[in-house]
Amino acid sequence: MDLNPPAGENYAHPWICFFHVVFKAAALAFYMLSAFFVDNFVIIFVVTVLLSALDFWVVKNVSGRILVGLRWWNEINEDGESVWKFECLDQESLARMNKKDSWLFWWTLYLTAVVWIFFGIFSLIRFHADYVLVVGVCLILSIANIVGFTKCRKDAKKQLQAFATQNLTSRLSSTIQSAFTVV
């Protein structure tokens, strides 16, 4: 992944990008600053987890679909097994996705989890087990989106390879058939 956003390109969906970032920033900022303003752990827990849950929902259902063209969900089948489901845009639409939107999506997705891990380590060092619980819930929500979208992206690449192979094979066979039918 490139560290710098693509140059010369504007965000195609600035409001979606804004909401993709705002709930992450709000959850992290509230958690970090709440110790200065709030004495009640329950309020800190509820507000931080609520903001993180809003972020999870926005990323999974809105920004992931619009910014990178991917969508995932998990179902339980009749046998009680967990089954991951993936959707992605067609290959032409994926190729037209805005690079800056995609860059923002992936970097904030991974960076948020790194920050939650840092907060978790800090809480462990300070022996604040209750705050480790808050960080754990928020980290699980972040990691769920990372795993879902990473698996979805890999599935999209497999679909692209299968499409390219099928398309190449079909064109090659039609070229060979037309070569022999002309003779």
Accessible surface in RSA format (square Angstrom, percent):
REM  Atomic radii and reference values for relative SASA: ProtOr
REM  Chains: A
REM  Algorithm: Lee & Richards
REM  Probe-radius: 1.40
REM  Slices: 20
REM RES _ NUM      All-atoms   Total-Side   Main-Chain    Non-polar    All polar
REM                ABS   REL    ABS   REL    ABS   REL    ABS   REL    ABS   REL
RES MET A   1   130.38  67.5  51.61  34.2  78.77 187.5  51.11  43.5  79.27 105.0
RES ASP A   2    95.73  67.1  81.26  80.9  14.47  34.2  38.18  89.8  57.55  57.4
RES LEU A   3   129.66  72.2 114.80  82.1  14.86  37.4 114.88  80.7  14.78  39.8
RES ASN A   4   100.87  69.6 100.41  97.0   0.46   1.1  19.48  46.9  81.40  78.7
RES PRO A   5    56.38  41.1  47.01  42.9   9.37  34.1  47.01  38.8   9.37  58.3
RES PRO A   6    39.52  28.8  28.32  25.8  11.20  40.7  38.44  31.7   1.08   6.7
RES ALA A   7   100.39  92.3  66.46 102.6  33.93  77.2  73.90 104.1  26.49  70.2
RES GLY A   8    91.56 112.9   0.00   N/A  91.56 112.9  45.81 125.7  45.76 102.5
RES GLU A   9    53.92  31.0  47.73  36.1   6.18  14.7  27.11  52.4  26.81  21.9
RES ASN A  10   128.06  88.3 118.24 114.3   9.82  23.6  26.77  64.4 101.29  97.9
RES TYR A  11    76.09  35.5  62.18  35.4  13.91  36.2  45.92  34.5  30.17  37.2
RES ALA A  12    56.49  51.9  25.01  38.6  31.48  71.6  35.35  49.8  21.14  56.0
RES HIS A  13    72.29  39.5  68.21  47.4   4.08  10.4  41.33  42.6  30.95  36.0
RES PRO A  14    81.08  59.1  74.67  68.1   6.42  23.3  76.19  62.9   4.89  30.4
RES TRP A  15   177.18  71.1 176.37  85.4   0.81   1.9 146.96  78.4  30.22  49.0
RES ILE A  16    37.50  21.3  37.05  27.6   0.45   1.1  37.42  26.9   0.08   0.2
RES CYS A  17     7.47   5.6   6.93   7.7   0.54   1.3   7.20  18.3   0.26   0.3
RES PHE A  18   101.26  50.7  93.19  57.7   8.07  21.0 100.59  61.0   0.67   1.9
RES PHE A  19    86.61  43.3  86.48  53.6   0.13   0.3  86.48  52.4   0.13   0.4
RES HIS A  20     0.00   0.0   0.00   0.0   0.00   0.0   0.00   0.0   0.00   0.0
RES VAL A  21    52.32  34.4  52.32  47.4   0.00   0.0  52.32  45.5   0.00   0.0
RES VAL A  22    46.68  30.7  43.92  39.8   2.76   6.7  46.56  40.5   0.12   0.3
RES PHE A  23    42.04  21.0  42.04  26.0   0.00   0.0  42.04  25.5   0.00   0.0
RES LYS A  24     9.80   4.8   8.08   5.0   1.71   4.1   7.81   7.0   1.98   2.1
RES ALA A  25    49.07  45.1  42.29  65.3   6.77  15.4  47.91  67.5   1.16   3.1
RES ALA A  26    33.60  30.9  23.14  35.7  10.46  23.8  31.96  45.0   1.64   4.3
RES ALA A  27     1.75   1.6   1.75   2.7   0.00   0.0   1.75   2.5   0.00   0.0
RES LEU A  28    27.43  15.3  27.43  19.6   0.00   0.0  27.43  19.3   0.00   0.0
RES ALA A  29    39.16  36.0  37.85  58.4   1.31   3.0  38.75  54.6   0.41   1.1
RES PHE A  30    53.02  26.5  46.85  29.0   6.17  16.1  52.35  31.7   0.67   1.9
RES TYR A  31    23.17  10.8  17.07   9.7   6.10  15.9  11.93   9.0  11.24  13.9
RES MET A  32   103.98  53.8  91.32  60.4  12.67  30.2  68.83  58.5  35.16  46.6
RES LEU A  33    80.56  44.9  80.56  57.6   0.01   0.0  80.56  56.6   0.00   0.0
RES SER A  34     2.95   2.5   0.57   0.8   2.38   5.5   2.26   4.8   0.69   1.0
RES ALA A  35    71.78  66.0  46.79  72.2  24.99  56.9  50.00  70.4  21.78  57.7
RES PHE A  36   155.37  77.7 121.59  75.3  33.77  87.9 125.89  76.3  29.48  84.4
RES PHE A  37   162.15  81.1 125.90  78.0  36.25  94.3 132.19  80.1  29.96  85.7
RES VAL A  38    33.84  22.3  26.64  24.1   7.19  17.3  29.43  25.6   4.40  11.9
RES ASP A  39   153.81 107.7 114.79 114.3  39.02  92.3  41.95  98.7 111.85 111.6
RES ASN A  40    70.47  48.6  63.78  61.6   6.69  16.1  20.64  49.7  49.84  48.2
RES PHE A  41    55.33  27.7  50.81  31.5   4.53  11.8  50.97  30.9   4.36  12.5
RES VAL A  42    96.39  63.4  95.42  86.4   0.97   2.3  96.39  83.8   0.00   0.0
RES ILE A  43    82.00  46.7  79.81  59.5   2.19   5.3  82.00  59.0   0.00   0.0
RES ILE A  44     0.95   0.5   0.95   0.7   0.00   0.0   0.95   0.7   0.00   0.0
RES PHE A  45    54.76  27.4  54.76  33.9   0.00   0.0  54.76  33.2   0.00   0.0
RES VAL A  46    80.46  52.9  76.75  69.5   3.71   8.9  79.40  69.0   1.06   2.9
RES VAL A  47    46.98  30.9  46.98  42.5   0.00   0.0  46.98  40.8   0.00   0.0
RES THR A  48     0.00   0.0   0.00   0.0   0.00   0.0   0.00   0.0   0.00   0.0
RES VAL A  49    29.24  19.2  29.24  26.5   0.00   0.0  29.24  25.4   0.00   0.0
RES LEU A  50   102.55  57.1  99.36  71.1   3.19   8.0 102.15  71.7   0.40   1.1
RES LEU A  51    32.62  18.2  32.62  23.3   0.00   0.0  32.62  22.9   0.00   0.0
RES SER A  52     4.48   3.8   3.64   4.9   0.83   1.9   0.43   0.9   4.05   5.7
RES ALA A  53    40.47  37.2  36.62  56.5   3.85   8.8  37.16  52.3   3.31   8.8
RES LEU A  54    70.83  39.4  70.11  50.2   0.72   1.8  70.68  49.6   0.15   0.4
RES ASP A  55    10.01   7.0   9.96   9.9   0.06   0.1   0.41   1.0   9.61   9.6
RES PHE A  56    43.91  22.0  43.08  26.7   0.83   2.2  43.91  26.6   0.00   0.0
RES TRP A  57   140.35  56.3 140.20  67.9   0.15   0.4 120.09  64.0  20.25  32.9
RES VAL A  58    14.45   9.5  14.45  13.1   0.00   0.0  14.45  12.6   0.00   0.0
RES VAL A  59     0.02   0.0   0.02   0.0   0.00   0.0   0.02   0.0   0.00   0.0
RES LYS A  60    33.55  16.4  33.55  20.6   0.00   0.0  15.94  14.3  17.61  18.8
RES ASN A  61    40.17  27.7  34.17  33.0   5.99  14.4  12.58  30.3  27.59  26.7
RES VAL A  62    34.91  23.0  34.91  31.6   0.00   0.0  34.91  30.3   0.00   0.0
RES SER A  63     0.00   0.0   0.00   0.0   0.00   0.0   0.00   0.0   0.00   0.0
RES GLY A  64     0.00   0.0   0.00   N/A   0.00   0.0   0.00   0.0   0.00   0.0
RES ARG A  65   113.82  47.8 109.83  56.0   3.99   9.5  32.44  44.3  81.38  49.3
RES ILE A  66    49.28  28.0  40.02  29.8   9.26  22.3  45.16  32.5   4.12  11.2
RES LEU A  67     0.61   0.3   0.00   0.0   0.61   1.5   0.37   0.3   0.24   0.6
RES VAL A  68    10.06   6.6   4.60   4.2   5.46  13.2   5.94   5.2   4.11  11.2
RES GLY A  69     2.84   3.5   0.00   N/A   2.84   3.5   0.92   2.5   1.91   4.3
RES LEU A  70     7.24   4.0   6.65   4.8   0.59   1.5   7.24   5.1   0.00   0.0
RES ARG A  71    86.29  36.2  86.22  44.0   0.08   0.2   6.59   9.0  79.70  48.3
RES TRP A  72    11.67   4.7  11.57   5.6   0.11   0.3  11.57   6.2   0.11   0.2
RES TRP A  73    60.82  24.4  60.82  29.4   0.00   0.0  57.15  30.5   3.67   5.9
RES ASN A  74    59.98  41.4  32.21  31.1  27.77  66.9  19.59  47.1  40.39  39.0
RES GLU A  75    79.66  45.7  74.23  56.2   5.44  12.9  29.25  56.6  50.41  41.2
RES ILE A  76   117.77  67.0  89.13  66.4  28.63  69.0  89.13  64.2  28.63  77.7
RES ASN A  77    48.87  33.7  35.28  34.1  13.59  32.7  24.78  59.7  24.08  23.3
RES GLU A  78   177.85 102.1 136.06 102.9  41.78  99.5  73.29 141.8 104.56  85.4
RES ASP A  79   118.05  82.7  83.59  83.2  34.46  81.5  22.98  54.1  95.07  94.8
RES GLY A  80    53.66  66.2   0.00   N/A  53.66  66.2  26.08  71.6  27.59  61.8
RES GLU A  81   104.48  60.0  99.73  75.5   4.75  11.3  36.55  70.7  67.93  55.5
RES SER A  82    66.34  56.1  39.83  53.2  26.51  61.1  34.25  72.9  32.08  44.9
RES VAL A  83    48.80  32.1  45.74  41.4   3.06   7.4  48.80  42.4   0.00   0.0
RES TRP A  84    77.15  31.0  60.19  29.1  16.96  39.8  46.99  25.1  30.16  48.9
RES LYS A  85    76.85  37.5  74.98  46.0   1.87   4.4  25.41  22.9  51.44  54.8
RES PHE A  86    51.98  26.0  28.79  17.8  23.20  60.4  28.79  17.5  23.20  66.4
RES GLU A  87    77.72  44.6  73.13  55.3   4.60  10.9  31.93  61.8  45.79  37.4
RES CYS A  88    33.93  25.7   4.34   4.8  29.59  69.5   4.64  11.8  29.29  31.6
RES LEU A  89    71.91  40.0  67.37  48.2   4.54  11.4  70.59  49.6   1.32   3.5
RES ASP A  90    92.43  64.7  77.05  76.7  15.38  36.4  46.89 110.4  45.54  45.4
RES GLN A  91    41.56  23.2  34.55  25.3   7.00  16.7  23.26  49.5  18.29  13.9
RES GLU A  92   131.35  75.4 124.71  94.3   6.64  15.8  50.66  98.0  80.69  65.9
RES SER A  93    22.04  18.6  19.81  26.4   2.23   5.1   6.53  13.9  15.52  21.7
RES LEU A  94    41.04  22.9  29.32  21.0  11.71  29.4  29.55  20.8  11.49  30.9
RES ALA A  95    75.45  69.4  47.92  74.0  27.53  62.6  58.83  82.8  16.62  44.0
RES ARG A  96   172.75  72.5 141.90  72.3  30.85  73.4  75.66 103.4  97.09  58.8
RES MET A  97    36.41  18.9  27.68  18.3   8.73  20.8  19.68  16.7  16.73  22.2
RES ASN A  98    23.00  15.9  15.38  14.9   7.62  18.3   8.51  20.5  14.49  14.0
RES LYS A  99   120.58  58.8 117.47  72.1   3.11   7.4  86.69  78.0  33.88  36.1
RES LYS A 100    41.85  20.4  41.85  25.7   0.00   0.0   6.27   5.6  35.57  37.9
RES ASP A 101     0.77   0.5   0.77   0.8   0.00   0.0   0.19   0.5   0.58   0.6
RES SER A 102    28.80  24.3  28.80  38.4   0.00   0.0  10.54  22.4  18.26  25.6
RES TRP A 103    56.97  22.9  50.23  24.3   6.74  15.8  56.55  30.2   0.42   0.7
RES LEU A 104    23.51  13.1  23.43  16.8   0.08   0.2  23.51  16.5   0.00   0.0
RES PHE A 105     0.00   0.0   0.00   0.0   0.00   0.0   0.00   0.0   0.00   0.0
RES TRP A 106    12.04   4.8  12.04   5.8   0.00   0.0   5.91   3.2   6.13   9.9
RES TRP A 107    64.90  26.0  64.86  31.4   0.04   0.1  64.60  34.4   0.30   0.5
RES THR A 108    23.26  16.5  22.27  22.6   0.99   2.4  23.26  31.2   0.00   0.0
RES LEU A 109     4.11   2.3   3.43   2.5   0.68   1.7   3.51   2.5   0.60   1.6
RES TYR A 110    60.77  28.4  59.90  34.1   0.87   2.3  52.25  39.3   8.52  10.5
RES LEU A 111    99.35  55.3  97.56  69.8   1.79   4.5  99.23  69.7   0.12   0.3
RES THR A 112     9.27   6.6   7.88   8.0   1.39   3.3   4.37   5.9   4.91   7.4
RES ALA A 113     6.30   5.8   6.30   9.7   0.00   0.0   6.30   8.9   0.00   0.0
RES VAL A 114    88.11  58.0  87.20  78.9   0.91   2.2  87.44  76.0   0.67   1.8
RES VAL A 115    42.73  28.1  41.72  37.8   1.00   2.4  42.73  37.1   0.00   0.0
RES TRP A 116     2.33   0.9   2.33   1.1   0.00   0.0   0.00   0.0   2.33   3.8
RES ILE A 117    78.18  44.5  75.26  56.1   2.92   7.0  77.51  55.8   0.67   1.8
RES PHE A 118   125.26  62.7 122.95  76.2   2.31   6.0 124.98  75.8   0.28   0.8
RES PHE A 119    19.79   9.9  19.03  11.8   0.76   2.0  19.24  11.7   0.55   1.6
RES GLY A 120     9.94  12.3   0.00   N/A   9.94  12.3   9.94  27.3   0.00   0.0
RES ILE A 121    92.95  52.9  92.25  68.7   0.70   1.7  92.28  66.5   0.67   1.8
RES PHE A 122    99.00  49.5  97.87  60.6   1.13   2.9  98.79  59.9   0.20   0.6
RES SER A 123     5.40   4.6   4.32   5.8   1.09   2.5   1.09   2.3   4.32   6.0
RES LEU A 124   109.95  61.2 102.49  73.3   7.47  18.8 103.30  72.5   6.65  17.9
RES ILE A 125   119.05  67.7 102.76  76.6  16.29  39.3 109.77  79.0   9.29  25.2
RES ARG A 126   125.46  52.7 106.28  54.2  19.17  45.7  27.12  37.1  98.34  59.6
RES PHE A 127   182.08  91.1 155.37  96.2  26.71  69.5 161.69  98.0  20.39  58.4
RES HIS A 128    59.13  32.3  57.04  39.7   2.09   5.3  29.09  30.0  30.04  35.0
RES ALA A 129    82.08  75.5  69.30 106.9  12.78  29.1  72.54 102.2   9.54  25.3
RES ASP A 130    63.39  44.4  55.33  55.1   8.05  19.0  28.93  68.1  34.46  34.4
RES TYR A 131    46.55  21.7  46.55  26.5   0.00   0.0  28.71  21.6  17.85  22.0
RES VAL A 132    42.99  28.3  42.41  38.4   0.58   1.4  42.41  36.8   0.58   1.6
RES LEU A 133   101.46  56.5  95.75  68.5   5.71  14.4 101.03  70.9   0.44   1.2
RES VAL A 134     0.00   0.0   0.00   0.0   0.00   0.0   0.00   0.0   0.00   0.0
RES VAL A 135     3.45   2.3   3.45   3.1   0.00   0.0   3.45   3.0   0.00   0.0
RES GLY A 136    25.20  31.1   0.00   N/A  25.20  31.1  25.02  68.7   0.18   0.4
RES VAL A 137    43.34  28.5  41.50  37.6   1.85   4.4  42.49  36.9   0.85   2.3
RES CYS A 138     0.00   0.0   0.00   0.0   0.00   0.0   0.00   0.0   0.00   0.0
RES LEU A 139    33.94  18.9  33.94  24.3   0.00   0.0  33.94  23.8   0.00   0.0
RES ILE A 140   119.97  68.3 117.95  87.9   2.03   4.9 119.13  85.8   0.84   2.3
RES LEU A 141    38.41  21.4  37.99  27.2   0.42   1.0  38.26  26.9   0.14   0.4
RES SER A 142     8.91   7.5   3.79   5.1   5.12  11.8   6.22  13.2   2.69   3.8
RES ILE A 143    71.51  40.7  71.51  53.3   0.00   0.0  71.51  51.5   0.00   0.0
RES ALA A 144    30.97  28.5  24.10  37.2   6.87  15.6  30.63  43.1   0.34   0.9
RES ASN A 145     2.41   1.7   2.41   2.3   0.00   0.0   0.20   0.5   2.21   2.1
RES ILE A 146    25.12  14.3  25.12  18.7   0.00   0.0  25.12  18.1   0.00   0.0
RES VAL A 147    54.96  36.2  52.14  47.2   2.82   6.8  54.94  47.7   0.02   0.0
RES GLY A 148     0.00   0.0   0.00   N/A   0.00   0.0   0.00   0.0   0.00   0.0
RES PHE A 149     0.00   0.0   0.00   0.0   0.00   0.0   0.00   0.0   0.00   0.0
RES THR A 150    29.11  20.7  29.11  29.5   0.00   0.0  28.78  38.7   0.33   0.5
RES LYS A 151    84.57  41.3  80.84  49.6   3.72   8.9  52.19  47.0  32.37  34.5
RES CYS A 152     1.10   0.8   0.59   0.7   0.51   1.2   0.00   0.0   1.10   1.2
RES ARG A 153    68.55  28.8  68.55  34.9   0.00   0.0  22.92  31.3  45.63  27.7
RES LYS A 154   124.45  60.7 122.61  75.2   1.84   4.4  71.32  64.2  53.13  56.6
RES ASP A 155    40.59  28.4  38.61  38.4   1.98   4.7   4.55  10.7  36.04  35.9
RES ALA A 156     8.03   7.4   6.63  10.2   1.41   3.2   7.12  10.0   0.91   2.4
RES LYS A 157   118.64  57.9 117.35  72.0   1.29   3.1  69.36  62.4  49.27  52.5
RES LYS A 158   139.62  68.1 135.33  83.0   4.29  10.2  78.96  71.1  60.66  64.6
RES GLN A 159    82.35  46.0  75.41  55.1   6.94  16.5  33.24  70.8  49.11  37.2
RES LEU A 160    81.00  45.1  81.00  57.9   0.00   0.0  81.00  56.9   0.00   0.0
RES GLN A 161   120.84  67.6 117.33  85.7   3.51   8.4  40.64  86.5  80.20  60.8
RES ALA A 162    63.09  58.0  51.48  79.4  11.61  26.4  59.69  84.1   3.39   9.0
RES PHE A 163   110.35  55.2 107.25  66.4   3.10   8.1 109.70  66.5   0.64   1.8
RES ALA A 164    52.78  48.5  45.77  70.6   7.01  15.9  50.27  70.8   2.51   6.6
RES THR A 165    86.82  61.8  83.35  84.5   3.47   8.3  61.84  83.1  24.98  37.8
RES GLN A 166   128.33  71.8 121.60  88.9   6.74  16.0  41.78  88.9  86.55  65.6
RES ASN A 167    51.92  35.8  47.45  45.9   4.47  10.8  10.00  24.1  41.92  40.5
RES LEU A 168   126.19  70.3 123.09  88.1   3.09   7.8 125.59  88.2   0.59   1.6
RES THR A 169    80.85  57.5  78.39  79.5   2.46   5.9  64.89  87.2  15.96  24.1
RES SER A 170    60.35  51.0  53.25  71.1   7.10  16.3  33.40  71.1  26.94  37.7
RES ARG A 171   156.34  65.6 155.34  79.2   1.00   2.4  49.41  67.5 106.92  64.8
RES LEU A 172   105.45  58.7 101.81  72.8   3.64   9.1 105.06  73.8   0.38   1.0
RES SER A 173    51.03  43.1  47.25  63.1   3.78   8.7  34.29  73.0  16.74  23.5
RES SER A 174    59.21  50.0  54.30  72.5   4.92  11.3  40.47  86.2  18.74  26.3
RES THR A 175    83.09  59.1  79.20  80.3   3.88   9.3  60.32  81.0  22.77  34.4
RES ILE A 176    84.17  47.9  82.42  61.4   1.75   4.2  84.17  60.6   0.00   0.0
RES GLN A 177   118.59  66.3 114.94  84.0   3.65   8.7  36.61  77.9  81.98  62.2
RES SER A 178    57.79  48.8  53.96  72.0   3.83   8.8  42.31  90.1  15.48  21.7
RES ALA A 179    55.86  51.4  42.95  66.3  12.91  29.4  51.96  73.2   3.90  10.3
RES PHE A 180   152.84  76.5 136.82  84.7  16.02  41.7 136.99  83.1  15.85  45.4
RES THR A 181   108.90  77.5  77.40  78.5  31.51  75.1  73.18  98.3  35.73  54.0
RES VAL A 182   127.28  83.8  97.25  88.0  30.04  72.4 104.06  90.4  23.23  63.0
RES VAL A 183   157.49 103.6 102.42  92.7  55.08 132.7 122.81 106.7  34.68  94.1
END  Absolute sums over single chains surface
CHAIN  1 A    11577.5      10128.6       1448.9       8140.3       3437.2
END  Absolute sums over all chains
TOTAL         11577.5      10128.6       1448.9       8140.3       3437.2
